[in-house]
Structures are given as C-alpha cells and as structure tokens.
Amino acid sequence: AKQQGKYHGRKPQYAKDDPRLQHAFKLYRAGMSDIDVSRNTGIKRTTFIRYRKKFSVYR
C-alpha cells in the first residue's frame, strides 16, 4: 500500500504554530527541564523531545 501511495502514516499531533507547543518551547528556553515542561503542559516528555528535535529548538 505504501509503494502505491495509499498509505501516508499518521498525521502529526502538533503543528509548528500550535500554541501549546509554542508555550512548551518558551518554558524550555526559559530553563525548565523536559520533565518539568511535560508536567506543566500535559505534553508527554518523549513527544516534547521529538518535536524539540524536529523543529531544532535549543536553549
């Protein structure tokens, strides 16, 4: 199915301009750890790390 172009995978959970994700990035840049950001925003730690790497967000 993938070779025929019928399968595209799962849609991303968050878009780059999603306000929840932007808020999480802002907290991370302010010095919070991945665990603290996940506790405050409700975004799972591994998901946050994956999006942080995808959008090249560093301190």
CHARMM internal coordinates of N, CA and C (Angstrom, degrees):
IC EDIT
DIST 1 N 1 CA 1.4555
DIST 1 CA 1 C 1.5296
ANGL 1 N 1 CA 1 C 110.48
DIST 1 C 2 N 1.3368
ANGL 1 CA 1 C 2 N 116.76
DIHE 1 N 1 CA 1 C 2 N -38.97
DIST 2 N 2 CA 1.4537
ANGL 1 C 2 N 2 CA 119.71
DIHE 1 CA 1 C 2 N 2 CA -178.24
DIST 2 CA 2 C 1.5330
ANGL 2 N 2 CA 2 C 110.89
DIHE 1 C 2 N 2 CA 2 C -66.09
DIST 2 C 3 N 1.3317
ANGL 2 CA 2 C 3 N 117.00
DIHE 2 N 2 CA 2 C 3 N -39.33
DIST 3 N 3 CA 1.4607
ANGL 2 C 3 N 3 CA 120.90
DIHE 2 CA 2 C 3 N 3 CA 179.34
DIST 3 CA 3 C 1.5269
ANGL 3 N 3 CA 3 C 111.37
DIHE 2 C 3 N 3 CA 3 C -66.71
DIST 3 C 4 N 1.3229
ANGL 3 CA 3 C 4 N 116.38
DIHE 3 N 3 CA 3 C 4 N -30.92
DIST 4 N 4 CA 1.4567
ANGL 3 C 4 N 4 CA 120.48
DIHE 3 CA 3 C 4 N 4 CA 179.15
DIST 4 CA 4 C 1.5283
ANGL 4 N 4 CA 4 C 112.16
DIHE 3 C 4 N 4 CA 4 C -81.97
DIST 4 C 5 N 1.3361
ANGL 4 CA 4 C 5 N 117.04
DIHE 4 N 4 CA 4 C 5 N -6.23
DIST 5 N 5 CA 1.4563
ANGL 4 C 5 N 5 CA 120.61
DIHE 4 CA 4 C 5 N 5 CA 178.82
DIST 5 CA 5 C 1.5132
ANGL 5 N 5 CA 5 C 114.29
DIHE 4 C 5 N 5 CA 5 C 84.33
DIST 5 C 6 N 1.3249
ANGL 5 CA 5 C 6 N 117.22
DIHE 5 N 5 CA 5 C 6 N 15.58
DIST 6 N 6 CA 1.4615
ANGL 5 C 6 N 6 CA 120.53
DIHE 5 CA 5 C 6 N 6 CA -178.80
DIST 6 CA 6 C 1.5202
ANGL 6 N 6 CA 6 C 112.15
DIHE 5 C 6 N 6 CA 6 C -89.84
DIST 6 C 7 N 1.3142
ANGL 6 CA 6 C 7 N 117.00
DIHE 6 N 6 CA 6 C 7 N -20.63
DIST 7 N 7 CA 1.4601
ANGL 6 C 7 N 7 CA 121.23
DIHE 6 CA 6 C 7 N 7 CA -177.53
DIST 7 CA 7 C 1.5176
ANGL 7 N 7 CA 7 C 109.13
DIHE 6 C 7 N 7 CA 7 C -111.38
DIST 7 C 8 N 1.3114
ANGL 7 CA 7 C 8 N 116.94
DIHE 7 N 7 CA 7 C 8 N 125.40
DIST 8 N 8 CA 1.4616
ANGL 7 C 8 N 8 CA 120.95
DIHE 7 CA 7 C 8 N 8 CA -177.26
DIST 8 CA 8 C 1.5212
ANGL 8 N 8 CA 8 C 113.33
DIHE 7 C 8 N 8 CA 8 C -117.92
DIST 8 C 9 N 1.3129
ANGL 8 CA 8 C 9 N 118.39
DIHE 8 N 8 CA 8 C 9 N -3.13
DIST 9 N 9 CA 1.4547
ANGL 8 C 9 N 9 CA 121.06
DIHE 8 CA 8 C 9 N 9 CA -178.70
DIST 9 CA 9 C 1.5135
ANGL 9 N 9 CA 9 C 111.76
DIHE 8 C 9 N 9 CA 9 C 87.12
DIST 9 C 10 N 1.3101
ANGL 9 CA 9 C 10 N 114.55
DIHE 9 N 9 CA 9 C 10 N 179.24
DIST 10 N 10 CA 1.4586
ANGL 9 C 10 N 10 CA 120.72
DIHE 9 CA 9 C 10 N 10 CA -178.03
DIST 10 CA 10 C 1.5214
ANGL 10 N 10 CA 10 C 110.18
DIHE 9 C 10 N 10 CA 10 C -79.86
DIST 10 C 11 N 1.3332
ANGL 10 CA 10 C 11 N 116.25
DIHE 10 N 10 CA 10 C 11 N 145.12
DIST 11 N 11 CA 1.4559
ANGL 10 C 11 N 11 CA 120.73
DIHE 10 CA 10 C 11 N 11 CA 177.97
DIST 11 CA 11 C 1.5311
ANGL 11 N 11 CA 11 C 109.22
DIHE 10 C 11 N 11 CA 11 C -70.97
DIST 11 C 12 N 1.3335
ANGL 11 CA 11 C 12 N 118.62
DIHE 11 N 11 CA 11 C 12 N 146.07
DIST 12 N 12 CA 1.4650
ANGL 11 C 12 N 12 CA 120.67
DIHE 11 CA 11 C 12 N 12 CA 178.59
DIST 12 CA 12 C 1.5314
ANGL 12 N 12 CA 12 C 111.47
DIHE 11 C 12 N 12 CA 12 C -60.63
DIST 12 C 13 N 1.3177
ANGL 12 CA 12 C 13 N 115.75
DIHE 12 N 12 CA 12 C 13 N 144.46
DIST 13 N 13 CA 1.4580
ANGL 12 C 13 N 13 CA 120.72
DIHE 12 CA 12 C 13 N 13 CA -178.07
DIST 13 CA 13 C 1.5336
ANGL 13 N 13 CA 13 C 111.35
DIHE 12 C 13 N 13 CA 13 C -71.93
DIST 13 C 14 N 1.3228
ANGL 13 CA 13 C 14 N 116.71
DIHE 13 N 13 CA 13 C 14 N -37.06
DIST 14 N 14 CA 1.4609
ANGL 13 C 14 N 14 CA 121.94
DIHE 13 CA 13 C 14 N 14 CA -178.21
DIST 14 CA 14 C 1.5204
ANGL 14 N 14 CA 14 C 109.87
DIHE 13 C 14 N 14 CA 14 C -128.15
DIST 14 C 15 N 1.3258
ANGL 14 CA 14 C 15 N 116.68
DIHE 14 N 14 CA 14 C 15 N 138.98
DIST 15 N 15 CA 1.4601
ANGL 14 C 15 N 15 CA 121.36
DIHE 14 CA 14 C 15 N 15 CA 172.25
DIST 15 CA 15 C 1.5247
ANGL 15 N 15 CA 15 C 107.63
DIHE 14 C 15 N 15 CA 15 C -86.30
DIST 15 C 16 N 1.3340
ANGL 15 CA 15 C 16 N 116.50
DIHE 15 N 15 CA 15 C 16 N 163.54
DIST 16 N 16 CA 1.4634
ANGL 15 C 16 N 16 CA 119.67
DIHE 15 CA 15 C 16 N 16 CA -178.17
DIST 16 CA 16 C 1.5348
ANGL 16 N 16 CA 16 C 111.46
DIHE 15 C 16 N 16 CA 16 C -61.54
DIST 16 C 17 N 1.3309
ANGL 16 CA 16 C 17 N 117.29
DIHE 16 N 16 CA 16 C 17 N -33.88
DIST 17 N 17 CA 1.4668
ANGL 16 C 17 N 17 CA 120.61
DIHE 16 CA 16 C 17 N 17 CA -177.82
DIST 17 CA 17 C 1.5274
ANGL 17 N 17 CA 17 C 113.58
DIHE 16 C 17 N 17 CA 17 C -93.17
DIST 17 C 18 N 1.3273
ANGL 17 CA 17 C 18 N 117.35
DIHE 17 N 17 CA 17 C 18 N 13.20
DIST 18 N 18 CA 1.4651
ANGL 17 C 18 N 18 CA 121.18
DIHE 17 CA 17 C 18 N 18 CA 178.39
DIST 18 CA 18 C 1.5315
ANGL 18 N 18 CA 18 C 109.17
DIHE 17 C 18 N 18 CA 18 C -64.37
DIST 18 C 19 N 1.3402
ANGL 18 CA 18 C 19 N 118.10
DIHE 18 N 18 CA 18 C 19 N 127.61
DIST 19 N 19 CA 1.4764
ANGL 18 C 19 N 19 CA 119.66
DIHE 18 CA 18 C 19 N 19 CA -176.53
DIST 19 CA 19 C 1.5288
ANGL 19 N 19 CA 19 C 113.68
DIHE 18 C 19 N 19 CA 19 C -61.80
DIST 19 C 20 N 1.3423
ANGL 19 CA 19 C 20 N 117.42
DIHE 19 N 19 CA 19 C 20 N -33.14
DIST 20 N 20 CA 1.4676
ANGL 19 C 20 N 20 CA 119.19
DIHE 19 CA 19 C 20 N 20 CA 179.05
DIST 20 CA 20 C 1.5183
ANGL 20 N 20 CA 20 C 111.11
DIHE 19 C 20 N 20 CA 20 C -65.87
DIST 20 C 21 N 1.3281
ANGL 20 CA 20 C 21 N 116.10
DIHE 20 N 20 CA 20 C 21 N -40.72
DIST 21 N 21 CA 1.4575
ANGL 20 C 21 N 21 CA 120.62
DIHE 20 CA 20 C 21 N 21 CA 179.93
DIST 21 CA 21 C 1.5304
ANGL 21 N 21 CA 21 C 110.38
DIHE 20 C 21 N 21 CA 21 C -70.18
DIST 21 C 22 N 1.3200
ANGL 21 CA 21 C 22 N 117.70
DIHE 21 N 21 CA 21 C 22 N -39.42
DIST 22 N 22 CA 1.4658
ANGL 21 C 22 N 22 CA 120.95
DIHE 21 CA 21 C 22 N 22 CA 178.34
DIST 22 CA 22 C 1.5297
ANGL 22 N 22 CA 22 C 110.74
DIHE 21 C 22 N 22 CA 22 C -63.92
DIST 22 C 23 N 1.3315
ANGL 22 CA 22 C 23 N 116.32
DIHE 22 N 22 CA 22 C 23 N -39.18
DIST 23 N 23 CA 1.4675
ANGL 22 C 23 N 23 CA 120.61
DIHE 22 CA 22 C 23 N 23 CA 177.23
DIST 23 CA 23 C 1.5324
ANGL 23 N 23 CA 23 C 110.03
DIHE 22 C 23 N 23 CA 23 C -63.42
DIST 23 C 24 N 1.3286
ANGL 23 CA 23 C 24 N 116.75
DIHE 23 N 23 CA 23 C 24 N -41.78
DIST 24 N 24 CA 1.4659
ANGL 23 C 24 N 24 CA 120.95
DIHE 23 CA 23 C 24 N 24 CA 178.75
DIST 24 CA 24 C 1.5280
ANGL 24 N 24 CA 24 C 110.42
DIHE 23 C 24 N 24 CA 24 C -63.32
DIST 24 C 25 N 1.3354
ANGL 24 CA 24 C 25 N 117.60
DIHE 24 N 24 CA 24 C 25 N -41.65
DIST 25 N 25 CA 1.4620
ANGL 24 C 25 N 25 CA 121.02
DIHE 24 CA 24 C 25 N 25 CA 178.19
DIST 25 CA 25 C 1.5295
ANGL 25 N 25 CA 25 C 111.11
DIHE 24 C 25 N 25 CA 25 C -63.51
DIST 25 C 26 N 1.3329
ANGL 25 CA 25 C 26 N 116.16
DIHE 25 N 25 CA 25 C 26 N -38.33
DIST 26 N 26 CA 1.4635
ANGL 25 C 26 N 26 CA 120.41
DIHE 25 CA 25 C 26 N 26 CA 179.92
DIST 26 CA 26 C 1.5315
ANGL 26 N 26 CA 26 C 110.49
DIHE 25 C 26 N 26 CA 26 C -64.76
DIST 26 C 27 N 1.3416
ANGL 26 CA 26 C 27 N 116.51
DIHE 26 N 26 CA 26 C 27 N -42.78
DIST 27 N 27 CA 1.4645
ANGL 26 C 27 N 27 CA 120.58
DIHE 26 CA 26 C 27 N 27 CA 177.65
DIST 27 CA 27 C 1.5283
ANGL 27 N 27 CA 27 C 110.95
DIHE 26 C 27 N 27 CA 27 C -63.15
DIST 27 C 28 N 1.3247
ANGL 27 CA 27 C 28 N 116.47
DIHE 27 N 27 CA 27 C 28 N -40.44
DIST 28 N 28 CA 1.4668
ANGL 27 C 28 N 28 CA 121.04
DIHE 27 CA 27 C 28 N 28 CA -179.58
DIST 28 CA 28 C 1.5276
ANGL 28 N 28 CA 28 C 110.57
DIHE 27 C 28 N 28 CA 28 C -64.34
DIST 28 C 29 N 1.3315
ANGL 28 CA 28 C 29 N 116.43
DIHE 28 N 28 CA 28 C 29 N -43.79
DIST 29 N 29 CA 1.4695
ANGL 28 C 29 N 29 CA 119.92
DIHE 28 CA 28 C 29 N 29 CA 179.37
DIST 29 CA 29 C 1.5229
ANGL 29 N 29 CA 29 C 111.47
DIHE 28 C 29 N 29 CA 29 C -66.80
DIST 29 C 30 N 1.3316
ANGL 29 CA 29 C 30 N 116.86
DIHE 29 N 29 CA 29 C 30 N -26.08
DIST 30 N 30 CA 1.4661
ANGL 29 C 30 N 30 CA 121.04
DIHE 29 CA 29 C 30 N 30 CA 179.21
DIST 30 CA 30 C 1.5208
ANGL 30 N 30 CA 30 C 111.82
DIHE 29 C 30 N 30 CA 30 C -76.11
DIST 30 C 31 N 1.3335
ANGL 30 CA 30 C 31 N 117.37
DIHE 30 N 30 CA 30 C 31 N -6.09
DIST 31 N 31 CA 1.4561
ANGL 30 C 31 N 31 CA 119.78
DIHE 30 CA 30 C 31 N 31 CA 175.09
DIST 31 CA 31 C 1.5158
ANGL 31 N 31 CA 31 C 115.78
DIHE 30 C 31 N 31 CA 31 C 115.76
DIST 31 C 32 N 1.3147
ANGL 31 CA 31 C 32 N 117.83
DIHE 31 N 31 CA 31 C 32 N 0.36
DIST 32 N 32 CA 1.4631
ANGL 31 C 32 N 32 CA 119.84
DIHE 31 CA 31 C 32 N 32 CA 179.50
DIST 32 CA 32 C 1.5263
ANGL 32 N 32 CA 32 C 109.94
DIHE 31 C 32 N 32 CA 32 C -75.33
DIST 32 C 33 N 1.3192
ANGL 32 CA 32 C 33 N 116.28
DIHE 32 N 32 CA 32 C 33 N 150.73
DIST 33 N 33 CA 1.4655
ANGL 32 C 33 N 33 CA 120.96
DIHE 32 CA 32 C 33 N 33 CA 177.43
DIST 33 CA 33 C 1.5282
ANGL 33 N 33 CA 33 C 109.43
DIHE 32 C 33 N 33 CA 33 C -80.25
DIST 33 C 34 N 1.3268
ANGL 33 CA 33 C 34 N 115.22
DIHE 33 N 33 CA 33 C 34 N 168.49
DIST 34 N 34 CA 1.4721
ANGL 33 C 34 N 34 CA 119.96
DIHE 33 CA 33 C 34 N 34 CA 178.25
DIST 34 CA 34 C 1.5268
ANGL 34 N 34 CA 34 C 111.02
DIHE 33 C 34 N 34 CA 34 C -58.96
DIST 34 C 35 N 1.3186
ANGL 34 CA 34 C 35 N 116.24
DIHE 34 N 34 CA 34 C 35 N -40.25
DIST 35 N 35 CA 1.4664
ANGL 34 C 35 N 35 CA 120.70
DIHE 34 CA 34 C 35 N 35 CA -178.36
DIST 35 CA 35 C 1.5280
ANGL 35 N 35 CA 35 C 110.74
DIHE 34 C 35 N 35 CA 35 C -65.66
DIST 35 C 36 N 1.3425
ANGL 35 CA 35 C 36 N 117.03
DIHE 35 N 35 CA 35 C 36 N -44.23
DIST 36 N 36 CA 1.4626
ANGL 35 C 36 N 36 CA 120.64
DIHE 35 CA 35 C 36 N 36 CA 179.72
DIST 36 CA 36 C 1.5286
ANGL 36 N 36 CA 36 C 111.32
DIHE 35 C 36 N 36 CA 36 C -64.65
DIST 36 C 37 N 1.3269
ANGL 36 CA 36 C 37 N 116.92
DIHE 36 N 36 CA 36 C 37 N -40.52
DIST 37 N 37 CA 1.4672
ANGL 36 C 37 N 37 CA 120.38
DIHE 36 CA 36 C 37 N 37 CA 178.31
DIST 37 CA 37 C 1.5186
ANGL 37 N 37 CA 37 C 109.51
DIHE 36 C 37 N 37 CA 37 C -62.11
DIST 37 C 38 N 1.3196
ANGL 37 CA 37 C 38 N 116.74
DIHE 37 N 37 CA 37 C 38 N -42.34
DIST 38 N 38 CA 1.4571
ANGL 37 C 38 N 38 CA 120.06
DIHE 37 CA 37 C 38 N 38 CA -179.10
DIST 38 CA 38 C 1.5243
ANGL 38 N 38 CA 38 C 111.34
DIHE 37 C 38 N 38 CA 38 C -65.12
DIST 38 C 39 N 1.3153
ANGL 38 CA 38 C 39 N 117.52
DIHE 38 N 38 CA 38 C 39 N -38.82
DIST 39 N 39 CA 1.4754
ANGL 38 C 39 N 39 CA 120.95
DIHE 38 CA 38 C 39 N 39 CA 178.59
DIST 39 CA 39 C 1.5223
ANGL 39 N 39 CA 39 C 111.54
DIHE 38 C 39 N 39 CA 39 C -66.21
DIST 39 C 40 N 1.3297
ANGL 39 CA 39 C 40 N 117.06
DIHE 39 N 39 CA 39 C 40 N -38.43
DIST 40 N 40 CA 1.4689
ANGL 39 C 40 N 40 CA 120.77
DIHE 39 CA 39 C 40 N 40 CA -176.47
DIST 40 CA 40 C 1.5234
ANGL 40 N 40 CA 40 C 113.72
DIHE 39 C 40 N 40 CA 40 C -79.29
DIST 40 C 41 N 1.3308
ANGL 40 CA 40 C 41 N 117.13
DIHE 40 N 40 CA 40 C 41 N -30.26
DIST 41 N 41 CA 1.4662
ANGL 40 C 41 N 41 CA 119.18
DIHE 40 CA 40 C 41 N 41 CA -174.20
DIST 41 CA 41 C 1.5200
ANGL 41 N 41 CA 41 C 113.66
DIHE 40 C 41 N 41 CA 41 C -103.41
DIST 41 C 42 N 1.3289
ANGL 41 CA 41 C 42 N 118.02
DIHE 41 N 41 CA 41 C 42 N -21.14
DIST 42 N 42 CA 1.4547
ANGL 41 C 42 N 42 CA 120.26
DIHE 41 CA 41 C 42 N 42 CA -177.44
DIST 42 CA 42 C 1.5178
ANGL 42 N 42 CA 42 C 113.24
DIHE 41 C 42 N 42 CA 42 C 87.71
DIST 42 C 43 N 1.3448
ANGL 42 CA 42 C 43 N 116.88
DIHE 42 N 42 CA 42 C 43 N -1.95
DIST 43 N 43 CA 1.4643
ANGL 42 C 43 N 43 CA 120.83
DIHE 42 CA 42 C 43 N 43 CA 175.55
DIST 43 CA 43 C 1.5235
ANGL 43 N 43 CA 43 C 106.81
DIHE 42 C 43 N 43 CA 43 C -82.25
DIST 43 C 44 N 1.3079
ANGL 43 CA 43 C 44 N 117.85
DIHE 43 N 43 CA 43 C 44 N 129.85
DIST 44 N 44 CA 1.4609
ANGL 43 C 44 N 44 CA 120.24
DIHE 43 CA 43 C 44 N 44 CA -178.79
DIST 44 CA 44 C 1.5252
ANGL 44 N 44 CA 44 C 110.49
DIHE 43 C 44 N 44 CA 44 C -60.84
DIST 44 C 45 N 1.3404
ANGL 44 CA 44 C 45 N 115.37
DIHE 44 N 44 CA 44 C 45 N 148.38
DIST 45 N 45 CA 1.4624
ANGL 44 C 45 N 45 CA 121.32
DIHE 44 CA 44 C 45 N 45 CA -174.68
DIST 45 CA 45 C 1.5289
ANGL 45 N 45 CA 45 C 112.17
DIHE 44 C 45 N 45 CA 45 C -57.99
DIST 45 C 46 N 1.3159
ANGL 45 CA 45 C 46 N 116.50
DIHE 45 N 45 CA 45 C 46 N -47.56
DIST 46 N 46 CA 1.4653
ANGL 45 C 46 N 46 CA 119.63
DIHE 45 CA 45 C 46 N 46 CA -177.99
DIST 46 CA 46 C 1.5329
ANGL 46 N 46 CA 46 C 111.49
DIHE 45 C 46 N 46 CA 46 C -66.15
DIST 46 C 47 N 1.3218
ANGL 46 CA 46 C 47 N 116.38
DIHE 46 N 46 CA 46 C 47 N -36.76
DIST 47 N 47 CA 1.4664
ANGL 46 C 47 N 47 CA 120.57
DIHE 46 CA 46 C 47 N 47 CA 177.50
DIST 47 CA 47 C 1.5158
ANGL 47 N 47 CA 47 C 109.56
DIHE 46 C 47 N 47 CA 47 C -64.52
DIST 47 C 48 N 1.3275
ANGL 47 CA 47 C 48 N 116.97
DIHE 47 N 47 CA 47 C 48 N -44.29
DIST 48 N 48 CA 1.4585
ANGL 47 C 48 N 48 CA 120.87
DIHE 47 CA 47 C 48 N 48 CA 179.88
DIST 48 CA 48 C 1.5299
ANGL 48 N 48 CA 48 C 110.61
DIHE 47 C 48 N 48 CA 48 C -61.70
DIST 48 C 49 N 1.3303
ANGL 48 CA 48 C 49 N 116.89
DIHE 48 N 48 CA 48 C 49 N -44.40
DIST 49 N 49 CA 1.4638
ANGL 48 C 49 N 49 CA 120.67
DIHE 48 CA 48 C 49 N 49 CA -179.89
DIST 49 CA 49 C 1.5315
ANGL 49 N 49 CA 49 C 109.95
DIHE 48 C 49 N 49 CA 49 C -62.05
DIST 49 C 50 N 1.3277
ANGL 49 CA 49 C 50 N 116.88
DIHE 49 N 49 CA 49 C 50 N -41.89
DIST 50 N 50 CA 1.4634
ANGL 49 C 50 N 50 CA 120.65
DIHE 49 CA 49 C 50 N 50 CA -179.83
DIST 50 CA 50 C 1.5296
ANGL 50 N 50 CA 50 C 111.03
DIHE 49 C 50 N 50 CA 50 C -62.15
DIST 50 C 51 N 1.3351
ANGL 50 CA 50 C 51 N 117.47
DIHE 50 N 50 CA 50 C 51 N -44.41
DIST 51 N 51 CA 1.4646
ANGL 50 C 51 N 51 CA 120.39
DIHE 50 CA 50 C 51 N 51 CA 179.23
DIST 51 CA 51 C 1.5275
ANGL 51 N 51 CA 51 C 111.28
DIHE 50 C 51 N 51 CA 51 C -71.19
DIST 51 C 52 N 1.3250
ANGL 51 CA 51 C 52 N 117.03
DIHE 51 N 51 CA 51 C 52 N -33.13
DIST 52 N 52 CA 1.4720
ANGL 51 C 52 N 52 CA 120.88
DIHE 51 CA 51 C 52 N 52 CA 177.73
DIST 52 CA 52 C 1.5249
ANGL 52 N 52 CA 52 C 110.26
DIHE 51 C 52 N 52 CA 52 C -61.88
DIST 52 C 53 N 1.3224
ANGL 52 CA 52 C 53 N 116.41
DIHE 52 N 52 CA 52 C 53 N -42.72
DIST 53 N 53 CA 1.4612
ANGL 52 C 53 N 53 CA 120.55
DIHE 52 CA 52 C 53 N 53 CA 178.37
DIST 53 CA 53 C 1.5296
ANGL 53 N 53 CA 53 C 111.14
DIHE 52 C 53 N 53 CA 53 C -71.50
DIST 53 C 54 N 1.3367
ANGL 53 CA 53 C 54 N 116.16
DIHE 53 N 53 CA 53 C 54 N -38.63
DIST 54 N 54 CA 1.4628
ANGL 53 C 54 N 54 CA 120.61
DIHE 53 CA 53 C 54 N 54 CA -178.49
DIST 54 CA 54 C 1.5260
ANGL 54 N 54 CA 54 C 111.45
DIHE 53 C 54 N 54 CA 54 C -61.99
DIST 54 C 55 N 1.3411
ANGL 54 CA 54 C 55 N 116.87
DIHE 54 N 54 CA 54 C 55 N -41.22
DIST 55 N 55 CA 1.4537
ANGL 54 C 55 N 55 CA 121.10
DIHE 54 CA 54 C 55 N 55 CA -177.72
DIST 55 CA 55 C 1.5259
ANGL 55 N 55 CA 55 C 112.58
DIHE 54 C 55 N 55 CA 55 C -98.96
DIST 55 C 56 N 1.3367
ANGL 55 CA 55 C 56 N 117.83
DIHE 55 N 55 CA 55 C 56 N 10.64
DIST 56 N 56 CA 1.4753
ANGL 55 C 56 N 56 CA 123.91
DIHE 55 CA 55 C 56 N 56 CA 176.21
DIST 56 CA 56 C 1.5221
ANGL 56 N 56 CA 56 C 112.21
DIHE 55 C 56 N 56 CA 56 C 53.13
DIST 56 C 57 N 1.3220
ANGL 56 CA 56 C 57 N 116.49
DIHE 56 N 56 CA 56 C 57 N 53.99
DIST 57 N 57 CA 1.4606
ANGL 56 C 57 N 57 CA 121.34
DIHE 56 CA 56 C 57 N 57 CA 178.59
DIST 57 CA 57 C 1.5218
ANGL 57 N 57 CA 57 C 107.87
DIHE 56 C 57 N 57 CA 57 C -98.87
DIST 57 C 58 N 1.3324
ANGL 57 CA 57 C 58 N 114.39
DIHE 57 N 57 CA 57 C 58 N 115.59
DIST 58 N 58 CA 1.4635
ANGL 57 C 58 N 58 CA 120.47
DIHE 57 CA 57 C 58 N 58 CA 179.26
DIST 58 CA 58 C 1.5202
ANGL 58 N 58 CA 58 C 109.00
DIHE 57 C 58 N 58 CA 58 C -126.66
DIST 58 C 59 N 1.3328
ANGL 58 CA 58 C 59 N 115.38
DIHE 58 N 58 CA 58 C 59 N 165.93
DIST 59 N 59 CA 1.4645
ANGL 58 C 59 N 59 CA 119.27
DIHE 58 CA 58 C 59 N 59 CA -178.58
DIST 59 CA 59 C 1.4913
ANGL 59 N 59 CA 59 C 111.87
DIHE 58 C 59 N 59 CA 59 C -74.95
END
COOR INIT
IC SEED 1 N 1 CA 1 C
IC BUILD
